[in-house]
């Protein structure tokens, strides 16, 4: 019921108050008091929380579903999802207290921690790099990759580091048997592949649909290549987590329900994905969701090897990273509490 409407009804009834019996007047007072009590209690039960998302990408689907499907309200949270353009601004807002949870790249949390920010990752829901290696149609096997030219965003970037890891897994020495070029973003890299100036590059779904249609060969996804990398995570401040344990657990409950929904409800998940990404291509949606179902962790614990890989890569440009161990960056106790309670397993039964 609308508050304005309640006030209007009350005002109109006052003009006829003299016609009401004493019992009716008492009942009316009780009704109005009860109405406002319910409104106040409802507001108090739902805790207002702001969540920051690092852009608009498929990996944020569990967050969008938790919001759209009422999982946050179910966990007694009134959550506002704010989309940020750029990880640095997102983390700054987290540290400043403007948002309480950051959903985005794990490496941004590490950089903030090394800069002195008291932040911690409470879940890592993508533990691999979401890239796929695509190549010229002439390249039919890993052996054909030797001696070829590869496009990455820039040398030293995550796409470069990930490519080198993938090539090693495929038996190709990136130092001796590959020419790796910094070309630019995904569009620029794919353009270079189409123009024939490189033989292979890394892209993310659903661009893989276009690549296949154009006759390019999908060599492997980085997940299939066995790449461990802490990629997408949920980060909060240590101070907030310690002082608001119930809120943290409730937030994770809603997010975990979002992940389970992705795995169990394909059609509706695609609808939410289409809405938030403004994507209407059904084949592209199918591709993106299939990929997400493969990489989204049902139990999003941090993988020690994946966290260490990020630390090692960060240390190449920031020696401070050498002082940190994976357990210094993550706190899985909240997630562990939920797992031990059987909450996560129950979502899939």
GUNUKOL-242987 format. One line per 10 residues: for each residue x, y, z of C-alpha. Coordinates in nm, 4 decimals. Example, Ala and Ser with C-alpha at 12.3 -4.5 7.8 and 13.67 -1.06 7.14 Angstrom:
<sites>
1.2300,-0.4500,0.7800 | 1.3670,-0.1060,0.7140 $
</sites>
This chain:
<sites>
0.0000,0.0000,0.0000 | 0.1235,0.3474,-0.0885 | 0.1950,0.5843,0.2008 | 0.0407,0.8742,0.0124 | -0.2731,0.6693,-0.0484 | -0.2984,0.5804,0.3213 | -0.2781,0.9474,0.4140 | -0.5470,1.0345,0.1586 | -0.7802,0.7648,0.2860 | -0.7246,0.8803,0.6445 $
-0.7943,1.2437,0.5489 | -1.1164,1.1579,0.3712 | -1.2379,0.9442,0.6586 | -1.1895,1.2333,0.9063 | -1.4776,1.4196,0.7475 | -1.7106,1.1341,0.8479 | -1.5549,1.0612,1.1877 | -1.8579,1.1880,1.3730 | -2.0703,0.9183,1.2049 | -1.8539,0.6289,1.3306 $
-1.9266,0.4247,1.6414 | -1.6638,0.4231,1.9223 | -1.5677,0.0657,1.8289 | -1.5190,0.1632,1.4643 | -1.3028,0.4596,1.5646 | -1.0807,0.2342,1.7769 | -1.0488,-0.0188,1.4956 | -0.9512,0.2565,1.2532 | -0.6792,0.3856,1.4869 | -0.5468,0.0308,1.5342 $
-0.5441,-0.0246,1.1571 | -0.3479,0.2937,1.0872 | -0.0996,0.2215,1.3664 | -0.0529,-0.1339,1.2436 | -0.0008,-0.0160,0.8853 | 0.2788,0.2240,0.9785 | 0.4370,-0.0364,1.2074 | 0.4552,-0.2822,0.9152 | 0.6101,-0.0169,0.6908 | 0.8752,0.0721,0.9481 $
0.9579,-0.2927,1.0229 | 0.9848,-0.3775,0.6522 | 1.2327,-0.0946,0.6007 | 1.4337,-0.1975,0.9030 | 1.4534,-0.5646,0.8022 | 1.6005,-0.4910,0.4587 | 1.9512,-0.3537,0.5042 | 2.0537,-0.1031,0.2358 | 2.3785,-0.2028,0.0629 | 2.5522,-0.0622,-0.2440 $
2.7413,-0.3014,-0.4680 | 2.9903,-0.1983,-0.7336 | 3.0330,-0.3944,-1.0573 | 3.3384,-0.3414,-1.2781 | 3.1647,-0.2820,-1.6091 | 2.9119,-0.4893,-1.8011 | 3.0319,-0.8406,-1.8801 | 2.8837,-1.1877,-1.8788 | 3.0655,-1.2882,-1.5609 | 2.8430,-1.0487,-1.3645 $
2.5341,-1.2545,-1.4480 | 2.5028,-1.4071,-1.0953 | 2.4970,-1.0546,-0.9518 | 2.2312,-0.9373,-1.1976 | 2.0199,-1.2459,-1.1308 | 2.0487,-1.2002,-0.7528 | 1.9137,-0.8499,-0.8001 | 1.6437,-0.9195,-1.0581 | 1.5161,-1.2426,-0.9020 | 1.4883,-1.1069,-0.5483 $
1.7656,-1.3152,-0.3911 | 1.9041,-1.0098,-0.2108 | 1.5637,-0.9317,-0.0617 | 1.5346,-1.2973,0.0383 | 1.8614,-1.2496,0.2300 | 1.7232,-0.9347,0.3997 | 1.9333,-0.6980,0.1885 | 1.8134,-0.3997,-0.0118 | 2.0928,-0.3887,-0.2686 | 2.1681,-0.1271,-0.5311 $
2.4005,-0.2398,-0.8116 | 2.6202,0.0391,-0.9468 | 2.8202,-0.0155,-1.2652 | 3.1659,0.1426,-1.2709 | 3.3813,0.2059,-1.5755 | 3.7245,0.1018,-1.4555 | 3.8569,-0.1020,-1.1654 | 4.0568,0.1771,-0.9931 | 3.7481,0.3946,-0.9375 | 3.5572,0.0911,-0.8147 $
3.8187,0.0044,-0.5526 | 3.8486,0.3688,-0.4449 | 3.4741,0.3758,-0.3828 | 3.5009,0.0545,-0.1803 | 3.7792,0.1889,0.0403 | 3.5900,0.5162,0.0873 | 3.2810,0.3268,0.2043 | 3.0608,0.4448,-0.0835 | 3.0026,0.0797,-0.1723 | 3.0359,-0.2265,0.0501 $
3.1177,-0.4974,-0.2027 | 3.3208,-0.4850,-0.5210 | 3.2461,-0.7455,-0.7883 | 3.5198,-0.7484,-1.0499 | 3.8794,-0.8292,-1.1263 | 4.0812,-0.9997,-0.8549 | 4.4045,-0.8225,-0.9532 | 4.2574,-0.4825,-0.8652 | 4.2120,-0.6018,-0.5072 | 4.5749,-0.7156,-0.4928 $
4.6958,-0.3793,-0.6213 | 4.4851,-0.1992,-0.3625 | 4.6184,-0.4223,-0.0842 | 4.9773,-0.3533,-0.1863 | 4.9001,0.0179,-0.1837 | 4.7935,-0.0116,0.1800 | 4.4167,-0.0593,0.1491 | 4.2723,-0.3068,0.3990 | 4.0700,-0.5101,0.1511 | 4.0129,-0.8830,0.1169 $
3.8524,-1.1192,-0.1351 | 3.5698,-1.3246,0.0161 | 3.5023,-1.5297,-0.2991 | 3.6655,-1.5985,-0.6353 | 3.3943,-1.7096,-0.8751 | 3.6067,-1.7347,-1.1914 | 3.9326,-1.9213,-1.1360 | 4.0580,-1.9197,-1.4937 | 4.1123,-1.6661,-1.7689 | 3.7969,-1.6268,-1.9822 $
3.9915,-1.6286,-2.3083 | 3.9744,-1.8527,-2.6118 | 4.2675,-1.8958,-2.8504 | 4.1531,-1.8647,-3.2127 | 4.3742,-1.9037,-3.5174 | 4.3840,-1.9057,-3.8934 | 4.1909,-2.1900,-4.0530 | 4.5219,-2.3348,-4.1694 | 4.6229,-2.4032,-3.8088 | 4.4635,-2.7347,-3.7177 $
4.6726,-2.8466,-3.4193 | 4.8992,-2.7164,-3.1440 | 5.2075,-2.8150,-3.3454 | 5.0990,-2.5753,-3.6191 | 5.1216,-2.2874,-3.3691 | 5.4995,-2.3060,-3.3509 | 5.6702,-2.0111,-3.5140 | 5.3437,-1.8186,-3.5602 | 5.2498,-1.4584,-3.4760 | 5.0082,-1.3932,-3.1890 $
4.8173,-1.0775,-3.0954 | 4.7611,-0.9668,-2.7341 | 4.6422,-0.6350,-2.5945 | 4.9894,-0.5286,-2.4869 | 5.3055,-0.7002,-2.3748 | 5.2919,-0.7717,-2.0024 | 4.9111,-0.7578,-1.9915 | 4.6887,-1.0332,-1.8589 | 4.6143,-1.1456,-2.2159 | 4.9892,-1.1707,-2.2819 $
5.0644,-1.3588,-1.9591 | 4.7694,-1.5899,-2.0125 | 4.8670,-1.6625,-2.3734 | 5.2188,-1.7587,-2.2683 | 5.0776,-1.9914,-2.0025 | 4.8416,-2.1501,-2.2564 | 5.1166,-2.1966,-2.5138 | 5.3339,-2.3764,-2.2607 | 5.0403,-2.6054,-2.1786 | 5.0121,-2.6780,-2.5524 $
5.3810,-2.7587,-2.5828 | 5.4869,-2.4328,-2.7463 | 5.7757,-2.2307,-2.6016 | 5.6494,-1.8688,-2.6069 | 6.0066,-1.7320,-2.5941 | 6.1538,-1.9392,-2.8763 | 5.8617,-2.0616,-3.0831 | 5.6199,-1.7671,-3.0934 | 5.6153,-1.4036,-3.1958 | 5.3846,-1.2136,-2.9598 $
5.2695,-0.8647,-3.0575 | 5.0865,-0.6003,-2.8553 | 4.8020,-0.4941,-3.0840 | 4.5244,-0.3489,-2.8664 | 4.1789,-0.4381,-2.7436 | 3.9743,-0.7355,-2.8600 | 3.8394,-0.5580,-3.1691 | 4.1901,-0.4586,-3.2786 | 4.3246,-0.8090,-3.2182 | 4.0449,-0.9739,-3.4118 $
4.0905,-0.7197,-3.6890 | 4.4594,-0.8128,-3.7108 | 4.3644,-1.1802,-3.7386 | 4.1157,-1.1056,-4.0157 | 4.3729,-0.8977,-4.2006 | 4.6279,-1.1777,-4.1766 | 4.8885,-0.9683,-3.9955 | 4.8805,-1.2238,-3.7118 | 4.8094,-1.5961,-3.7174 | 4.6243,-1.6235,-3.3869 $
4.4848,-1.4187,-3.1002 | 4.2855,-1.4413,-2.7790 | 3.9191,-1.3375,-2.7634 | 3.6224,-1.3911,-2.5325 | 3.2773,-1.5340,-2.6096 | 3.0502,-1.4539,-2.7816 | 3.2977,-1.3217,-3.0414 | 3.3925,-1.6873,-3.0836 | 3.0649,-1.7336,-3.2745 | 3.1761,-1.4776,-3.5329 $
3.5230,-1.6321,-3.5486 | 3.3856,-1.9759,-3.6320 | 3.1474,-1.8373,-3.8919 | 3.4402,-1.6654,-4.0626 | 3.6361,-1.9888,-4.0841 | 3.8823,-1.9370,-3.7997 | 3.9824,-2.2324,-3.5873 | 3.9011,-2.2326,-3.2161 | 4.2165,-2.3950,-3.0787 | 4.1303,-2.4069,-2.7073 $
3.9767,-2.2121,-2.4247 | 4.2152,-2.1206,-2.1451 | 3.9968,-2.3229,-1.9099 | 4.0365,-2.6323,-2.1272 | 4.4107,-2.5627,-2.1404 | 4.4178,-2.5906,-1.7598 | 4.5027,-2.2274,-1.6838 | 4.4531,-2.1415,-1.3153 | 4.4072,-1.7718,-1.2530 | 4.2091,-1.5780,-0.9930 $
4.0114,-1.3637,-1.2353 | 3.6759,-1.2476,-1.0960 | 3.6144,-1.2019,-0.7262 | 3.4052,-1.0371,-0.4576 | 3.6076,-0.7924,-0.2507 | 3.5162,-0.6002,0.0641 | 3.7086,-0.4177,0.3335 | 3.8367,-0.6230,0.6242 | 3.6924,-0.3742,0.8717 | 3.3427,-0.3947,0.7246 $
3.3525,-0.7754,0.7067 | 3.4586,-0.8141,1.0702 | 3.1949,-0.5733,1.1939 | 2.9143,-0.7003,0.9719 | 2.9586,-1.0757,0.9446 | 2.5867,-1.1464,0.9023 | 2.5650,-0.8980,0.6151 | 2.8636,-1.0578,0.4413 | 2.7160,-1.4065,0.4795 | 2.3755,-1.2886,0.3556 $
2.5345,-1.1224,0.0542 | 2.7187,-1.4430,-0.0313 | 2.3963,-1.6415,0.0060 | 2.2263,-1.4253,-0.2570 | 2.5249,-1.4378,-0.4911 | 2.5513,-1.8156,-0.4554 | 2.1825,-1.8459,-0.5414 | 2.2573,-1.6377,-0.8496 | 2.5321,-1.8801,-0.9549 | 2.3044,-2.1804,-0.8968 $
2.0336,-2.0121,-1.1038 | 2.2774,-1.9737,-1.3965 | 2.3555,-2.3445,-1.3826 | 1.9944,-2.4591,-1.3459 | 1.7802,-2.2120,-1.5423 | 1.9206,-2.1648,-1.8904 | 1.6317,-1.9867,-2.0635 | 1.5676,-1.7303,-1.7910 | 1.9414,-1.6754,-1.7405 | 1.9725,-1.5842,-2.1075 $
1.6859,-1.3381,-2.0694 | 1.8618,-1.1599,-1.7818 | 2.1915,-1.1687,-1.9738 | 2.0252,-1.0171,-2.2813 | 1.8697,-0.7401,-2.0720 | 2.1848,-0.6285,-1.8936 | 2.4225,-0.6692,-2.1890 | 2.1675,-0.5364,-2.4397 | 2.2382,-0.8349,-2.6579 | 1.9672,-0.9746,-2.8861 $
2.1647,-1.2269,-3.0929 | 2.0294,-1.5642,-2.9766 | 2.3332,-1.7590,-3.0966 | 2.5673,-1.5193,-2.9191 | 2.3609,-1.5506,-2.6000 | 2.3752,-1.9296,-2.6223 | 2.7530,-1.9157,-2.6648 | 2.8053,-1.6714,-2.3786 | 2.5862,-1.8652,-2.1367 | 2.7417,-2.2017,-2.2227 $
3.0822,-2.0525,-2.1519 | 2.9654,-1.9021,-1.8228 | 2.8213,-2.2334,-1.7101 | 3.1647,-2.3880,-1.7630 | 3.3692,-2.1254,-1.5802 | 3.1414,-2.0112,-1.2952 | 3.2371,-2.1926,-0.9755 | 2.9404,-2.3383,-0.7853 | 3.1601,-2.3170,-0.4753 | 3.3664,-2.0031,-0.5448 $
3.6641,-2.0703,-0.3214 | 3.9941,-1.9131,-0.4165 | 4.2315,-2.1508,-0.5928 | 4.5766,-2.1152,-0.4344 | 4.7548,-2.1795,-0.7636 | 4.5371,-1.9195,-0.9345 | 4.5994,-1.6561,-0.6664 | 4.9725,-1.7240,-0.6728 | 4.9742,-1.6879,-1.0520 | 4.8304,-1.3368,-1.0169 $
5.0804,-1.2499,-0.7430 | 5.3698,-1.3755,-0.9562 | 5.2521,-1.1759,-1.2563 | 5.2039,-0.8639,-1.0442 | 5.5540,-0.9016,-0.9006 | 5.6971,-0.8551,-1.2500 | 5.6074,-0.4860,-1.2306 | 5.5562,-0.4395,-0.8556 | 5.8126,-0.6154,-0.6312 | 5.5855,-0.5632,-0.3272 $
5.3800,-0.8581,-0.4472 | 5.6638,-1.0932,-0.3521 | 5.5951,-1.0205,0.0156 | 5.2381,-1.1521,-0.0055 | 5.1039,-1.5049,0.0114 | 4.7607,-1.6144,-0.1158 | 4.6194,-1.6286,0.2389 | 4.7142,-1.2619,0.2873 | 4.4787,-1.1617,0.0065 | 4.1740,-1.3820,0.0591 $
3.9410,-1.4719,0.3455 | 3.7286,-1.7752,0.2644 | 3.5913,-1.8219,0.6189 | 3.2497,-1.6734,0.5326 | 3.2120,-1.9000,0.2321 | 3.3390,-2.1965,0.4303 | 3.0725,-2.1339,0.6927 | 2.8025,-2.1565,0.4272 | 2.9548,-2.4641,0.2676 | 2.9785,-2.6515,0.5971 $
2.6181,-2.5670,0.6761 | 2.5102,-2.7455,0.3566 | 2.3636,-2.4245,0.2091 | 2.5489,-2.4516,-0.1237 | 2.4786,-2.8208,-0.1774 | 2.1107,-2.7590,-0.1040 | 2.0932,-2.5100,-0.3937 | 2.1639,-2.7887,-0.6409 | 1.9126,-3.0424,-0.5044 $
</sites>
